């Protein structure tokens, strides 16, 4: 048991994050818990507004100042509680121990600095002992690692294609050999061919560097390709979590929302001319429904769903938060 605990790199317990604005309080993340082991890729899946990016920003304590705050919960990295860290302490963690690949590479890069200078800045921040020549050598090696010729370090972001800019952002995230990489929909703005190239590259780099990863996405194909375990998020809650085999095993019970996500995917076997989306929209985080947050969109909704928070049904590594799987009802669906 102790050996298993030593393998845990990140542990999030009962995390609540809210945004206090002039219009009211937005409850973005509501009591989520999960853990990531060394070398593991963990998928966070859900629609826009589910709380995926807020979770990543909370881990790095990059929430908007005076607006976003962690109201409750604990984030432990290598057994140390990051929620108690000061801003100076977090600066030592960001980049060197935990890095993030942001969704849009263009907004992550400074248009007036060369890509080499931007990568070098990350190295110089965390490795004060390196000489200028050693920094340049490291810039060259990390660019080559992500498939970019070292000679292009003198170029500016606008001289790169979308896929190459994403590679530069990945290079910046990896240059200090972080133990945990937070990838926030890193392929959303890319075409399918470039997307596959970037994913293959990230998979190879993860194996070479033994880096753990949180893959934030709404694409279940990416989850199946990249992840070891998966959490389905809805309205700031984890409504289903398990290994990738648990989530993609259609013979196992699943949350109605998870079934809806799979049902909205095109099938190679079927002859359906139209996709079947999940009816309705993600609820307003300032005005979340009572009971189960999914009940306004759920075809299995009962009176209990509208008033009572569902308990968690667990079977091995697989857990579902849904009234359908209460012990007394587990066999009904």
Buried (B, 14 or more C-beta within 10 A) or exposed (E): EEEEEEEBBBBBBEBBBBBEEEEEEBBBBBBBBBBBBBBBBBBBBBBEBBBBBBBBBBBBBBBEEEEBBBEBBBBBBBEEEBBEBEEEEBBEBBBBBBBBBBBBBBEBBEEEBBBBBBBBBBBEBBBEEBEEEEBBEBBBEBBEBBBBEBEBBEBBBEEBEBBBBBBBBBBBBBBBEBBBBBBBBBBBBBEEEBBBBBBEBBBEBBEEBEBBBBBBBBBBEBBEBBBBBBBBBBBBBBBBBBBBEBBBEEEBBBBBBBBBBEEEEEEEEEEEEEEEEBEEEBBEBBEBBEBBBBBBBBEBBBEBBEEEEBEBBEEEEBBBBBBBBEEEBEEEE
